[in-house]
């Protein structure tokens, strides 16, 4: 989990998508997350974490519903939501943190 902490301490906001490949809503978010990453460019970091491969981290963060999206700024979680969102909504949430 120390690597996770290192990912969060950046000058730009970090959007994290916790997903699995067998969850229909998670799969539906794949193109949305890709579009968000492309739209934000280097103004934010977008990370996808497979909960099946990172169960210890998912348990520590109490990930229950999928997908779960989190936004960190300077190492602190400032927003969290489970479920699907559209790209424009996500982009607006992240852009509000520049």
Backbone as CSV, one residue per row, in Angstrom:
resi,resn,N_x,N_y,N_z,CA_x,CA_y,CA_z,C_x,C_y,C_z
1,UNK,0.811,-1.201,0.000,0.000,0.000,0.000,0.850,1.259,0.000
2,UNK,2.152,1.136,0.257,2.994,2.323,0.248,3.059,2.920,-1.150
3,UNK,2.997,2.064,-2.174,2.972,2.575,-3.546,1.722,3.416,-3.781
4,UNK,0.612,3.002,-3.189,-0.636,3.750,-3.322,-0.463,5.157,-2.766
5,UNK,0.145,5.273,-1.607,0.382,6.579,-1.004,1.246,7.458,-1.893
6,UNK,2.235,6.860,-2.535,3.116,7.618,-3.427,2.340,8.166,-4.627
7,UNK,1.365,7.405,-5.111,0.568,7.844,-6.259,-0.236,9.109,-5.956
8,UNK,-0.597,9.284,-4.703,-1.510,10.358,-4.329,-0.835,11.691,-4.074
9,UNK,0.451,11.663,-3.770,1.154,12.894,-3.419,1.736,13.548,-4.659
10,UNK,0.864,14.196,-5.402,1.262,14.917,-6.606,0.677,16.324,-6.540
11,UNK,1.122,17.166,-7.436,0.624,18.538,-7.478,-0.730,18.638,-8.180
12,UNK,-1.115,17.588,-8.884,-2.382,17.597,-9.611,-3.370,16.654,-8.924
13,UNK,-4.673,16.881,-9.111,-5.668,15.960,-8.550,-5.496,14.551,-9.131
14,UNK,-5.853,13.543,-8.337,-5.746,12.145,-8.759,-7.135,11.520,-8.687
15,UNK,-7.654,11.099,-9.838,-8.938,10.405,-9.911,-8.653,8.913,-10.003
16,UNK,-9.250,8.144,-9.102,-9.033,6.694,-9.079,-10.348,5.984,-9.344
17,UNK,-10.289,5.018,-10.261,-11.430,4.169,-10.605,-11.132,2.777,-10.095
18,UNK,-11.847,2.327,-9.060,-11.732,0.960,-8.566,-12.758,0.125,-9.325
19,UNK,-12.309,-0.935,-9.978,-13.166,-1.695,-10.881,-12.819,-3.189,-10.838
20,UNK,-13.644,-3.986,-11.516,-13.314,-5.368,-11.862,-13.764,-5.589,-13.300
21,UNK,-13.173,-6.574,-13.942,-13.541,-6.866,-15.328,-14.829,-7.682,-15.429
22,UNK,-15.320,-8.214,-14.311,-16.551,-9.013,-14.358,-17.786,-8.209,-13.956
23,UNK,-17.599,-6.960,-13.495,-18.727,-6.133,-13.078,-19.190,-5.283,-14.253
24,UNK,-20.446,-5.422,-14.618,-20.995,-4.751,-15.803,-20.853,-3.220,-15.742
25,UNK,-21.140,-2.638,-14.587,-21.013,-1.182,-14.449,-19.555,-0.738,-14.568
26,UNK,-18.646,-1.529,-14.020,-17.214,-1.219,-14.133,-16.781,-1.224,-15.593
27,UNK,-17.213,-2.239,-16.322,-16.860,-2.357,-17.737,-17.440,-1.184,-18.528
28,UNK,-18.660,-0.782,-18.193,-19.300,0.343,-18.877,-18.533,1.641,-18.646
29,UNK,-17.821,1.738,-17.528,-17.066,2.957,-17.208,-15.715,3.029,-17.922
30,UNK,-15.222,1.921,-18.484,-13.908,1.924,-19.140,-13.769,3.049,-20.166
31,UNK,-14.684,3.167,-21.140,-14.524,4.247,-22.127,-14.714,5.640,-21.505
32,UNK,-15.541,5.738,-20.478,-15.752,7.023,-19.809,-14.448,7.475,-19.151
33,UNK,-13.805,6.567,-18.431,-12.544,6.890,-17.750,-11.477,7.260,-18.775
34,UNK,-11.439,6.550,-19.889,-10.479,6.856,-20.958,-10.719,8.268,-21.500
35,UNK,-11.990,8.628,-21.712,-12.327,9.966,-22.200,-11.965,11.044,-21.181
36,UNK,-12.199,10.768,-19.910,-11.860,11.726,-18.860,-10.354,11.960,-18.828
37,UNK,-9.586,10.878,-18.886,-8.121,10.989,-18.878,-7.631,11.808,-20.067
38,UNK,-8.207,11.570,-21.232,-7.810,12.305,-22.442,-8.167,13.785,-22.319
39,UNK,-9.333,14.074,-21.789,-9.785,15.464,-21.670,-8.958,16.247,-20.648
40,UNK,-8.555,15.584,-19.569,-7.828,16.277,-18.510,-6.338,16.419,-18.813
41,UNK,-5.810,15.514,-19.625,-4.394,15.585,-19.982,-3.500,15.561,-18.760
42,UNK,-2.537,16.483,-18.717,-1.595,16.500,-17.597,-2.075,17.355,-16.417
43,UNK,-3.337,17.805,-16.469,-3.883,18.601,-15.368,-4.395,17.728,-14.227
44,UNK,-4.459,16.428,-14.470,-4.870,15.474,-13.442,-4.299,14.110,-13.801
45,UNK,-4.221,13.257,-12.791,-3.777,11.895,-13.007,-5.013,11.003,-12.872
46,UNK,-5.199,10.077,-13.808,-6.327,9.145,-13.756,-5.751,7.745,-13.636
47,UNK,-6.164,7.037,-12.587,-5.622,5.713,-12.285,-6.774,4.728,-12.172
48,UNK,-6.582,3.551,-12.742,-7.585,2.486,-12.621,-6.967,1.366,-11.782
49,UNK,-7.704,0.895,-10.786,-7.205,-0.155,-9.904,-8.206,-1.301,-9.886
50,UNK,-7.744,-2.487,-10.291,-8.560,-3.706,-10.296,-8.632,-4.236,-8.869
51,UNK,-9.824,-4.243,-8.277,-9.960,-4.683,-6.884,-9.654,-6.165,-6.711
52,UNK,-9.834,-6.970,-7.755,-9.503,-8.388,-7.647,-7.994,-8.597,-7.470
53,UNK,-7.195,-7.713,-8.036,-5.731,-7.811,-7.947,-5.174,-7.011,-6.778
54,UNK,-6.019,-6.211,-6.145,-5.588,-5.339,-5.045,-6.591,-5.403,-3.896
55,UNK,-6.876,-6.635,-3.446,-7.922,-6.815,-2.440,-7.573,-6.183,-1.097
56,UNK,-6.298,-6.194,-0.723,-5.902,-5.595,0.547,-6.201,-4.097,0.547
57,UNK,-5.860,-3.433,-0.544,-6.133,-2.003,-0.673,-7.639,-1.748,-0.700
58,UNK,-8.372,-2.548,-1.471,-9.829,-2.383,-1.563,-10.486,-2.558,-0.193
59,UNK,-10.013,-3.523,0.583,-10.556,-3.729,1.932,-10.214,-2.555,2.838
60,UNK,-8.984,-2.066,2.746,-8.557,-0.949,3.590,-9.377,0.303,3.306
61,UNK,-9.754,0.486,2.047,-10.545,1.668,1.658,-12.044,1.403,1.694
62,UNK,-12.415,0.201,2.131,-13.825,-0.198,2.254,-14.591,-0.047,0.947
63,UNK,-13.996,-0.572,-0.117,-14.648,-0.559,-1.424,-15.735,-1.630,-1.401
64,UNK,-16.973,-1.237,-1.546,-18.095,-2.181,-1.535,-18.775,-2.230,-2.903
65,UNK,-19.236,-1.089,-3.406,-19.897,-1.030,-4.703,-18.895,-0.767,-5.809
66,UNK,-19.213,-1.264,-6.984,-18.326,-1.056,-8.134,-19.109,-0.432,-9.274
67,UNK,-18.487,0.435,-10.019,-17.173,1.001,-9.735,-17.262,1.993,-8.576
68,UNK,-16.136,2.197,-7.894,-16.023,3.261,-6.898,-14.992,4.244,-7.416
69,UNK,-15.361,5.498,-7.425,-14.484,6.564,-7.902,-14.080,7.426,-6.721
70,UNK,-12.792,7.777,-6.666,-12.280,8.640,-5.604,-11.428,9.725,-6.226
71,UNK,-11.481,10.895,-5.601,-10.644,11.999,-6.043,-9.785,12.439,-4.866
72,UNK,-8.478,12.465,-5.108,-7.518,12.896,-4.100,-6.854,14.181,-4.549
73,UNK,-6.573,15.034,-3.577,-5.815,16.250,-3.850,-4.789,16.391,-2.741
74,UNK,-3.528,16.474,-3.138,-2.412,16.579,-2.202,-2.478,15.500,-1.121
75,UNK,-2.786,14.281,-1.542,-2.785,13.136,-0.645,-4.047,12.934,0.170
76,UNK,-5.019,13.826,0.071,-6.252,13.718,0.848,-7.443,13.393,-0.051
77,UNK,-8.266,12.433,0.382,-9.475,12.138,-0.376,-10.458,13.300,-0.189
78,UNK,-10.919,13.850,-1.298,-11.839,14.985,-1.216,-13.212,14.673,-1.809
79,UNK,-13.325,13.518,-2.475,-14.609,13.135,-3.085,-14.599,11.633,-3.324
80,UNK,-15.764,11.016,-3.152,-15.894,9.573,-3.378,-17.334,9.276,-3.767
81,UNK,-17.494,8.373,-4.742,-18.837,7.958,-5.139,-18.758,6.584,-5.783
82,UNK,-19.763,5.773,-5.523,-19.875,4.477,-6.182,-20.939,4.567,-7.258
83,UNK,-20.728,3.830,-8.339,-21.692,3.813,-9.435,-21.166,4.532,-10.655
84,UNK,-21.963,4.462,-11.701,-21.565,5.055,-12.982,-21.824,6.556,-13.006
85,UNK,-20.930,7.270,-13.673,-21.096,8.701,-13.939,-20.697,8.939,-15.389
86,UNK,-21.191,10.039,-15.954,-20.794,10.354,-17.322,-19.491,11.156,-17.300
87,UNK,-18.816,11.197,-18.447,-17.509,11.845,-18.559,-17.578,13.325,-18.195
88,UNK,-18.584,14.043,-18.667,-18.668,15.478,-18.393,-18.784,15.775,-16.901
89,UNK,-19.555,14.968,-16.193,-19.692,15.153,-14.751,-18.358,14.937,-14.054
90,UNK,-17.679,13.854,-14.407,-16.380,13.566,-13.810,-15.361,14.656,-14.105
91,UNK,-15.330,15.114,-15.346,-14.397,16.165,-15.724,-14.675,17.425,-14.912
92,UNK,-15.933,17.785,-14.755,-16.296,18.974,-13.963,-15.857,18.840,-12.501
93,UNK,-16.039,17.665,-11.934,-15.641,17.429,-10.540,-14.127,17.614,-10.400
94,UNK,-13.369,17.024,-11.299,-11.908,17.114,-11.209,-11.440,18.535,-11.502
95,UNK,-12.013,19.174,-12.513,-11.594,20.531,-12.869,-11.850,21.517,-11.735
96,UNK,-12.819,21.242,-10.919,-13.082,22.102,-9.768,-11.981,22.063,-8.733
97,UNK,-11.022,21.158,-8.900,-9.945,20.994,-7.933,-8.595,21.521,-8.413
98,UNK,-8.528,22.146,-9.566,-7.249,22.672,-10.067,-6.839,23.834,-9.210
